[in-house]
C-alpha cells in the first residue's frame, strides 16, 4: 500500500461499523486530497490482501466492517459481479446483430487491471 493509503486505512480503523462511517468529503479533506484520489486509495486498500480489515461504504461514508457487515458486503459484491457478467453475456450474444465489433476478452482484462 502507498503511504497515503496506509494513513487512510489507519484513520478508517477508528470508524468501525456502519453507524461510525466517515463522509468521503471529510476523509479527503483530512488528507488534503480530492475525492477521486480518495476513491483510488480506497480501491487500493480494498484490494490489498495483507490488510486485516475490510473497508465498506454506504451513503454515510466509509467504514471498517464488523463481521456481520462483512458477510453482507461480500453478498452485495458477488451480486454486482454476477449482474455485470449477465450483462456482458447478453452483450456477447448481440455482437454482429447491430454491426458492432466484438471486443476480445484479453483486451477487456487489460483494461480491468488498470
C-alpha positions in Angstrom: 0.0 0.0 0.0 1.2 3.5 -0.6 1.8 5.7 2.4 -1.3 7.8 1.8 -3.4 4.7 1.6 -1.9 3.4 4.8 -2.7 6.6 6.6 -6.3 6.5 5.3 -6.6 2.9 6.4 -5.3 3.8 9.9 -7.9 6.5 10.1 -10.7 4.1 9.0 -9.7 1.8 11.8 -11.2 4.5 14.1 -14.6 4.1 12.2 -15.7 0.5 12.8 -19.3 -0.3 11.9 -21.7 1.4 9.5 -23.0 3.7 12.2 -19.5 5.1 12.6 -18.9 5.8 8.9 -16.8 8.9 7.9 -18.0 11.0 5.0 -15.8 10.9 1.9 -15.6 14.7 1.8 -14.3 14.7 5.4 -11.8 12.0 4.8 -10.5 13.5 1.6 -10.1 16.9 3.3 -8.3 15.4 6.3 -5.6 14.1 3.9 -5.6 17.0 1.5 -6.7 15.0 -1.5 -9.7 15.1 -3.9 -12.5 12.6 -3.7 -11.3 10.9 -6.9 -7.9 10.3 -5.3 -9.6 9.1 -2.1 -11.6 6.5 -4.2 -8.4 5.3 -5.8 -6.8 4.9 -2.4 -9.9 3.1 -1.0 -9.7 0.7 -4.0 -6.0 0.1 -3.2 -6.8 -0.7 0.4 -9.7 -3.0 -0.6 -7.5 -4.9 -3.0 -4.6 -5.3 -0.6 -4.9 -8.9 0.7 -2.5 -8.1 3.5 -4.9 -5.6 5.1 -6.6 -7.3 8.1 -9.9 -5.4 7.9 -12.5 -4.9 5.2 -13.4 -1.3 4.1 -17.0 -0.8 3.1 -19.1 2.2 2.1 -22.6 3.4 2.4 -24.5 6.7 1.9 -22.9 7.9 5.1 -19.3 7.3 4.0 -16.5 4.7 4.5 -16.0 2.4 7.5 -14.4 -0.8 8.6 -16.9 -3.7 8.6 -17.9 -5.7 11.6 -18.2 -9.5 11.0 -21.9 -9.3 10.2 -21.4 -6.4 7.9 -18.6 -8.2 6.1 -21.0 -11.0 5.0 -23.5 -8.5 3.7 -20.8 -6.5 1.9 -19.5 -9.7 0.1 -23.0 -10.7 -0.8 -23.5 -7.3 -2.4 -20.2 -7.5 -4.3 -21.0 -11.0 -5.6 -24.4 -9.9 -6.7 -23.0 -6.9 -8.6 -20.4 -9.1 -10.2 -22.9 -11.7 -11.3 -25.2 -8.9 -12.7 -22.3 -7.5 -14.7 -21.4 -10.9 -16.0 -25.0 -11.5 -17.1 -25.0 -8.1 -18.9 -21.6 -9.0 -20.6 -23.0 -12.4 -21.7 -26.1 -10.7 -23.2 -23.8 -8.3 -25.0 -21.8 -11.1 -26.4 -24.9 -12.7 -27.9 -25.8 -9.4 -29.5 -22.5 -8.9 -31.3 -22.9 -8.8 -35.0 -26.6 -8.2 -34.9 -26.1 -4.4 -34.9 -22.8 -4.3 -36.8 -20.8 -3.7 -33.7 -17.4 -5.3 -33.4 -16.6 -8.0 -30.9 -14.1 -6.9 -28.2 -11.6 -9.6 -27.3 -11.6 -10.8 -23.6 -7.9 -10.2 -23.2 -8.3 -6.6 -24.2 -11.1 -6.2 -21.6 -8.9 -7.8 -18.9 -6.1 -5.4 -19.6 -8.5 -2.5 -19.0 -9.8 -4.1 -15.8 -6.3 -4.4 -14.3 -5.6 -0.7 -14.7 
